Amino acid sequence: MAKVTRDDVARLAGTSTAVVSYVINNGPRPVAPATRERVLAAIKELGYRPDRVAQAMASRRTDLIGMIVPDTRQPFFAELTHAVEQAAAERGKMVLVGNSDYLDEREVHYLRAFLGMRVSGLILVSLGLGELAAAEIEAWDARVVLLHERPEAIDDVAVVLDDIGGAQLAVRHLLEHGHEYVACLGGVESTPVVGDPVTDHVEGWRRAMLESGRLTEGRLFKAPYNRYDAYQVALELLAGPNRPPAIFCATDDQAIGVLRAARELRIDVPGELAVAGFDDVKEAALTDPPLTTVASDRPAMARAAVDLVLDDGIRVVGSRRERLKQFPSALVVRRSCGCG
């Protein structure tokens, strides 16, 4: 059976092959509704399937969006990735996902791989983009949208959250319960000083403490972002002689680890220890007690990132203008802080 071509569709629909292309690619020129219906009917009748490889070679772009995240095993990044996939599907695109595992060389590996595949653009969640990765993006003149984080090494379009403001909301709320002070579980030694959300969460904690006249010295504790390692840190902290009355965690995953450690040490939450997190992952509502945390509109942020990465106008070669789309944070009050 002979392969159905675009010429066959054009003959059956009574149009030119150019019009068929406009319908299939949804542009670049408009097509009258009646003509579009004839073309779509011809495509269905003939069983025509566009050659996506040929289209990509001709346009030098594919229907793919590359997305690089630190670790999709962590609930926040899993939920963020899923939101991006849904937003991309609404635009007729598919998403290729690579986990950098917080390693610069892995990030560069996926950058080269995705750009070599001629993706339509890149959505990048990077914990401190290295110089090599930034140079790779510059060399390919790639369309890049930074999501969730904005590393110092690259000044490109970014969709971020008001991380400092969100952390301040959580810490102020804990202090309003009358606690002498609030300790903070921050990041690790390698956490970037600028452009990283965890760094901003710590800064929000610091500002809320200082504005209330409380000291921060000796009350910030380093902890990995995941619940398992945070649990080990919390065991030592909570079993020590200077157990804090309240803890603000830079991530919900850390807070889940703290709650587990408190239960194991028979410390009542929130009676003896108040806990708040940041991210509002779905599990936060199912912890015991349910976790007070800071939420973001991830679907809206994902749609904004996809729309920006598919917009041909987001980059001006030779003039990389700063563009920042910041979404507000919202405090989600549950029982771990002492409310309810």
Secondary structure, DSSP 8 states (H G I E B T S, - for coil): -----HHHHHHHHTS-HHHHHHHHHT-SS---HHHHHHHHHHHHHHT----HHHHHHHHT--SEEEEEES-TTSHHHHHHHHHHHHHHHHTT-EEEEEE-TT-HHHHHHHHHHHHHTT-SEEEE--SS--HHHHHHHHHHT--EEEES---TT---EEEEE-HHHHHHHHHHHHHHTT-S--EEE---TTS-SSS-HHHHHHHHHHHHHHHTT---TT-EE---SSHHHHHHHHHHHHHSTT--SEEEESSHHHHHHHHHHHHHTT--TTTT-EEE-SS--GGGGTSSS--BEEE--HHHHHHHHHHHHT-GGG--TT-----EEEE--EEE--GGGT--
